[in-house]
Amino acid sequence: MKVAVFTDNDFSKVNGVTTTLRAVLEHAPDDLDIRVYACDDVEIETDDYLSLAAFGVGIPFYTEMKMYAPPVRRLLAHASAAGTEVVHLTTPGPVGLAALWVADRLRVPLIGSFHTDLAQYARILSGSQALGTIVGRYLRWSYAKCSRIFTPSEATRNTLIRARIDPGTIEIWRRGVSTTVFDPTKRSQALRASWGVSESRPAIVYAGRLSREKGLDAFAIVSRHLGYAGVAHRLVLIGDGPMRRELEALCPDAVFMGMLRSEDVGTALASGDVFLFPSRTDTAGNVVLEAQASGLPVLVSNVGGPQENLEHGRSGWICNDVVDFARRAADLLARPRKRRQFSERAREYALNRRWSDALEPLYRAYREIGVTRSDALHYPESSFVMRNAGDTARVA
C-alpha cells in the first residue's frame, strides 16, 4: 500500500507533528510504503521523505516559522510516479491544500489527522474572535473532505463535533513516545549544576514553543506563589518563540535553554524534577508523554488533550487553574519521597504508551481505506483553481 502524507511541517522543525510523522515512518510495517511530502527552503529527497524547495513567508503572528507556496504540479508528479493509493492530510496550510488537489487528481481516498487547533491559536494570537471564526470555517471545509479523520484525544474529537464535522468520520489515534530517546538514565548532574538546581532546589521544566497560546503567563504566577510558600525552585524553559523576551522579563531567575537538538531534549527533560505544561490549546501534548518517559511527574491543564496523557494522582496532576498548578507543584517539590514515587509511576505509564502500539489504528486505516479505493471521494475540477506560474493555489 502506497501512502502519501502531506504536511506543512518540514522535518527541519521540531514539534508534535514532526515527532509524530517521524514515528509513522520509523515504525511502518512492511506492507505499507509511506512517504512524507513537505516544502522547505532547501530540497531534500530520500526514500520516505520529499521536501521540495519553495518560496516561504513568515506565519502571521509567528514570523519565526514559515509556510511555503507548494509547487503543486511537482508534488502531483512525484505522488503519481510513486503509485500513491492513499493521501493523508496532516495540516490545513498550503501543502494541505495541495494534498486535497493531489488526491482529487489521482482519484484516491483522502484521510486526515487533526494536530493543531488553528482556530483557537488565531483567536488568541490575534485577539480577534472574527478571525478565529473564519479560520474555524476553513478548517471545517478542508477536513470535511476527508473520508476519515483522526484526532489525538477525546477533547479534540469533541472540538471537531462542535464544529459540525460528522462524528461518524472521526476516530481517536492517541500518541506514543520513544522510551529509549526519553529515559531517566539520561539525567545529567553536570547539566543540573549549570542550572543551579539540586535536591534542595528542584527544577520545574517546560518544553515547547514560547508562545502565548501555550498559557505561559502561568509560570510567573506559579513561581511567585511558590516563593510566598517558601518552596525553593528554579524554572527551566526549553524552546523558543515570540514570547521569550516577555517571559525573560516576567521570570528573571529562570533558565532559558533555547532550541535544543532532538537528542539533547531527552537529557534536559530527564535532568528536571517536575514538568509543568499549562497549555489549554494543545490537542495532545506529545511532550507530556516525553516528560513522563523521562521520569518526571507532570502537571497539566484540565482543558485540552494533555489531560488524557497521564494517570491523575499517580504520574501527575490535572490542574484546574494557576493556583492549583502552584499547590500541586509545591507539594511535589517539598516532598522528595512523594516526587520519586510519582516519577516511578510516570515512567511505568510511559512504558505502556509506545509508538508501536499507538500507531496501529492509523496503519489499519491506511489498509482499510486503500482497499476501497474505488469508493474514494472525488471533488469537482471547479473546486480548485491552480496556477502553474508560481505553483500557487486558491480555493474557489
Helices and strands as residue ranges (DSSP letters): E 2-6, H 16-26, E 33-40, E 44-45, E 49-53, E 55-59, E 62-69, H 72-81, E 86-89, H 94-106, E 110-113, H 118-126, H 129-143, E 148-151, H 154-162, G 167-169, E 170-172, G 184-186, H 189-195, E 203-207, G 212-214, H 217-228, E 234-238, H 244-250, E 255-258, H 262-270, E 274-277, H 286-293, E 298-301, G 306-308, E 316-319, H 322-334, H 336-351, H 355-358, H 360-371, G 373-375, G 381-383, E 384-387, E 392-395
